[in-house]
Amino acid sequence: MKKKIAVIVAILAVCMSFCGCSESILNSSGSNDTSGTTSEIWTAKDDDIIAWAEGENLSEEDKEYYNVTFKEFFGEYSFTLSNYGFDETNPVFEPYCEQIRQTVIDMLTNERIILKKAKEMGLDTLTEDEMKEVEKAYLENVEGWCESFEDQAKEELGIESSDTESETLDTATEQQVKDKAKEIFRDYMEGFGLSEETFLKWQTTTFIERKVLNEINKDIKVEREDAKKVIESTIEEAKKAYDTNVSQYEQNAQYQTVWVPEGTRNIKYILVALSSADSAELNAERNESGADDEEIDKKRDEKLKEIEDKANAAYEKLQNGTSFDDVLKEYSNEYSPDAASQEVTVIKGSTTLNKDLYDAVYTLENKGDISPLVKSDRGYYIIQYSSDAEITDEELDEIIDETQATILESLQNQNANKTLAQWREEVVYEYDYDKLNFEKPEEETSSAESSKEESEEEESEEESEEESEDNTTTEE
């Protein structure tokens, strides 16, 4: 059964940004709209420290290293904001902007910590080959960004779009466009206090961080046999669920990916649809308490008369030998080039499919057979029994390989999260939330309040002990 392989093992959230700058920042499409990057709501100055370390075992030199200035933060924040198209002065976008602020400051502090560890681990220096790899990625990113400004460059150069659609630009004009696009890109970056070289820095940092990630995860292994056992266990669960309750089986996408019951079919269908308003009306009436299905069927049949000629025309073409795919393309309201040749799996004994449609699917005797028109609240269906659904040995092997990779990635992410959390505990970052324009996270607030309560309890105990000692001395 040709289906996209589903995730068998849930993946934890990606580790806490082992990337100094996100791939989305490196690869976003360019835009020179900086309307969302105003500094009017900010009180901080460029040199203000908005994140600093308080770890007990840190030297003054270390603490200075861990400092993050507002300028560093705001450059990446405003750049990211612009590429998402968010206006931080618009209340609608405020929750998203606040999340981006948190993400960017976490990204910058994580970067400090990881690069420090990279130096301690001897991973901060890149070899000549590694540097070539970094530079290649950097140039590709810059080129991609510049290309995204080419339409604007043509506009500023007075080159009409019709000129470029009808024929290829001559070499000189094409170079002129590329140069102009690069100029616009550089101006765009400068608007955030960044430069083209910033991409090289980001790419280098990302490469080093990945080296650190690979180092801390180097001993984590997953055997293929372990992944195979996961799949075998899932297959047994799927069979048990199907035997116990078909709907329970159908509701679990993982089950259907690794095993399907014998007799399950793949179909293609043509839908000559009612208007969305008519379908919605019928659906609403069906769901009303005490709905009279016979009366609703009569109303549906009246509505179906409006599209009956089209549905009959489609069916007649099929009867005359026109291929199902060709008729689907011409008549189906759900046709799309991407889904043109895709099959839909109908589980044997399905409890989720409309009874009339299910009966139409399983009344067909041979592969390639086509049903007559099938009435539904969405319109007329024509169904083709295209193939039997099965999971081949090759597909199962592929699923096992995917599962092995998924389990490995999950374990690596867990280990990376755990390691980075430990490193952050050593550094103990503090933030100026007022200057960062977001509230202290609840976890941090609760932790601080808990620490304060513990401290007050300790002080209270110490005072009680001192009073007790004083009383003893007085009695003596």
Secondary structure, 3 states (H helix, E strand, C coil): CCCCCCCCCCCCCCCCCCCCCCHHHHHCCCCCCCCCCCCCCCCCCCCCEEEEECCCCCCHHHHHHHCEEHHHHHHHHHHHHHHHCCCCCCHHHHHHHHHHHHHHHHHHHHHHHHHHHHHHCCCCCCCHHHHHHHHHHHHHHHHHHHHHCHHHHHHHHCCCHHHHHHCCCCHHHHHHHHHHHHHHHHHHHHCCCCCHHHHHHHHHHHHHHHHHHHHHCCCCCCCHHHHHHHHHHHHHHHHHHHHHCHHHHHCCHHHHHHCCCCCCEEEEEEEEECCHHHHHHHHHHHCCCCCCHHHHHHHHHHHHHHHHHHHHHHHHHHHCCCCHHHHHHHHCCCCCHHHCCCCEEECCCCCCCCHHHHHHHHHCCCCCCECCCEEECCEEEEEEEEEECCCCHHHHHHHHHHHHHHHHHHHHHHHHHHHHHHHHHHHCEEECHHHHCCCCCHHHHHHHHHHHHHHHHHHHHHHHHHHHHHHHHHHC
